[in-house]
Amino acid sequence: MHLASLYRFPLKSGSAELLQQERCDELGLCGDRRWMVVDAASGKFLTQRMLPGMALLNARWQGDAELLLTAPGMDALAVAVPEESGVERGVLIWRESLQVPDAGDAAAEWLTRLLGRPCRLVHLPTSRGIQVDQDYARPGERTAFSDGFPFLLIGQRSLDDLSARVGQILDVRRFRPNLVIAGAAPYAEDGWRRIRIGDLAFRVVKPCSRCIIPTIDPLSGERSPVREPLATLMNYRKGVGGVFFGQNLIAEGTGLLQIGMPVEVLE
């Protein structure tokens, strides 16, 4: 088994960035989901669930001090990482309320034009990471603006099996993974408890329950009119609490991840 693909999502619910290698810090993959779009009035986070066109919103790090925003029909905009001591905004992500630096009016105006509703862009400094649900994590284990966990893993053969059931080749980016593992049997990841990728160990802590986002084509931003692949997953991956595909992970330390690294099941 080996690490076949490595993805980062600099902006929550923006497009995926395919990497050859990247380091992991205490919040997950460095630079992953460190930015988020929020409603200007309420501070509530915005995602493809209500704005599927966000799939076409590209956010790419330029070094570690600037983010470049691009989207169809829009001029590119460079956004500096805001000072941690600068203007803060109260935001809400699921049940978590926190104060984080606001990225300024130019970014807010650009995103408001793109998305058609008043919004703001915020940044999460590493020092303000969000505690992972302690039903699955230890005190002090934190994540960024993810939906709950620092890493998401998909097995390539699991995806291949689902594609065969749906009758079309599915782009793995629909499922927004950080890690794609090749060489394991379909759904083998369901039975893993600890794995090692290169020199970095991970705990496999919770199956990933799926929302509507996998029905959105990452290349067009359009929803499937027949709710695929969620409709197919409902037939054979439904369990208590949802429909599951992929596994959430927590790293046991920091280190480098690189495509091609061997994957070992420890437990």
N, C-alpha and C positions, 0 to 999 in steps of 0.2 A: 504494500500500500504506500501511496505517496500523496503529497500535497499537489494537486493538479492545477488549482486556481486560487488566487488570493485577491480579494476585493476589499476596497475601502469606499465608504460613503461619507465624504467630508461634511456634507450637509444632510441632515435627517430628511429622508424622503426625496432627495435629489438623485441624480443618476449615479451609477456605479463606476468606480475607477479600478481597472485591472492593473495589478502591480506584479512586478517580478519578485520583489522582496520588500520587507518593511519591518521595523522594530515594533515591539509591543511595550507599552508602558503600563502604569498601574490602572488605567481605564480601559485598556484593550489595545487594538491596533492603533499605532500612533496616528493622530489626525482623523480618526474615524468618528463621525457623528459629533464633532465638536461645535458645529453650527446648527442653528434651528430657526425656522420661520415661525413667527407667532402672530396671532391676531393683535392688531394695534390697540384695540380697546381692552380686551380681556387678558391678553398675555397667553392665551391658550395655544398650545402647539398646533401647527397645521401640517397635514400630510396628504399623500395621494388618496387616502380614503375619501376625502371630500373634494380634493383638487387633483384629479388624475393627471392633469397636464404637468404636474411637478416632476413626472418621470423624465421630461425633456429639459429640466433645469440642471445644468452642469455647474458644479462647484469644484474647483481644483486648487489645491495648495500651490502657492508660488514660494518655495522655501517654507519657512515656518512663521513668517510674519505677515503674509498677505494671502487672500483668497481671490481667485478670478471667477466671476460669474458670467456665464454665457447661456443663451437660449435662442431658439429660432425667432427671427424677427427683431432681436434686441442687440444693441451695441454691447460689447463686453464692458464689464465694470470690475475694477480692482478694488478690493475692500481690505483695509488694514486691520490686523487683529487689534481690537480695542484695548486700551489700557485697563488693567484690572481695577485700578483706582478711579476709573472714569464713570460716566453716567451708567446707572444700573436700571434694569427693568425687572419687575416681578413677572415670572412666567409660571405656567402650569403645564406639566407633562404627566399625563395620567393623574395619579393622586399626589404627585410630588410638586410642592411649591418652592421656588427658590428665586434668589436675586442673582442676576448675571449681567455682565457688561453688554450694553446695546452697541450695535455696529454703526450707528449714525444715520442721518437723514438721507444721504445719497443712496445707500443700500435699500433703505425702506421705500423710497420713491421708485426705485428700479423694480423691486419685487411687487409693489402695489400695481404698477403698470402691467407687469407680466401676468399676475394672478387675478387681477380685476377686483381686488378687495384690499382695504387698508391693512398693512402688515408691517412688521419690524423683523430685523435680523439680529439674532443674539449669538453670543459666543460663550462657550464653557471653558474656563481655565482648568488646567489639570488639577489644581489645588481644590477645586469645588466639585469634584466628582460625586456622583449620586450613589449612595449605599444600595447595593443589590439586595433584593428581598431576602431577609434572613431566614426564611423557610428553606432557602436553597443555598445561602451563602454565609460566610463567616463575617463577623464584625470587621469593618475596615475594607472589605472587598467592594470596589466601586466600579461604576460604569459611567459613560458619557450620556448623550441624548439618545441612547438606544431605547427600545421598548422594554428593556428590563435587564438584559445580560450583555456582557462585553463582547462575546463571540457567538456567531451562528454557523453551524456546520451542516453541509448537505453532502450526502454520498452520491457520487456520479452515477453509479448503477441504480440507485433509488430513483434518481431523476430519469434515467433511461427507461426504467420500468413504468413510471408514471406517463412518460411520453408515449410509450407503446399503448397504454390503456386509453389515453386521450385520442390517439391517432394523429398526433403531430409532434414534431420536435419542439420541445419547450426550452426557451432560453432560461438558464439557471438564474439570471438576474431578476426574474420575476419574484424569486424567493428571498432575495437580498442577503445572500450569505457572505460571510467573510472568508470561509474556508470550504473548498470543495475537495473531497477526498476520492481518489481513484484507486481501484484494486480490491475493494471490499464487495461482498455480496450485497444485493439489494436489501436495504433496511438493516444491515448489520449494525449500523450506528445506534439502533434502538437498544441494543444490549451492552453497549460500552459504558463503563463507569469512569475510567481514567485512560487517557491516551498520552503519547508523547509524539510531538512533531519536531524533528531535529533534536535539540537539547531542551525544549520547553515542554513541560507537562501541563495537562489540562484536566479538570474535572468535568465530566459530562453530567450536568445537573438537572436538566428538564427538557422534555420534548417541546418543540415549538408549535404552539397553537396558531393556526393561520387565520388571517382576516381576509378582506376583499382584495388586498393589494396584488396577490398573485394572478388575479384575473385581468390585470392591466398590462398591456404590451409595453415593455420598456423602450421599444424603438418608436412607437407611435403615440404612446400615452392614452390609447383607447382601451376601454373595458370590453371584455368578451361578452357578446350579447347572450351567450349560453352559459356564462359563469364558469368557464373552464380556465384552469384545471381544478378549481374548487369543487365543481359538481362531481367530478370523478373521484376526488379524494374523499368526498362524503360517503362514497360507496364502500370504502375499505379502510379508511384511516380515521374514522370517527371514534372518539372515546369520551370518557368522562371529562367534561370541561372544554370540548372543542374538537376540531379536526387537526391532526398533527402531521407535520412533515419537517424533518430536520431536527437538530438538537442544539440546545443552548449550552455554552461552555464558559468556564471561568479558568483563566490561566493561573498556574501556581508559580508566579514570579514574572520576570520580564526577560526579553531576549529577542532574537532575530527569527523571522519566518521567511522562507524562500521557496519559490515554486520548485518542485522536485524533491524536497526533503522527505525522508522516509517517515512513515507513520507506524507507530507501534501501539498495540492495545496492551495496557498495563493491568487493567481489571475489566 
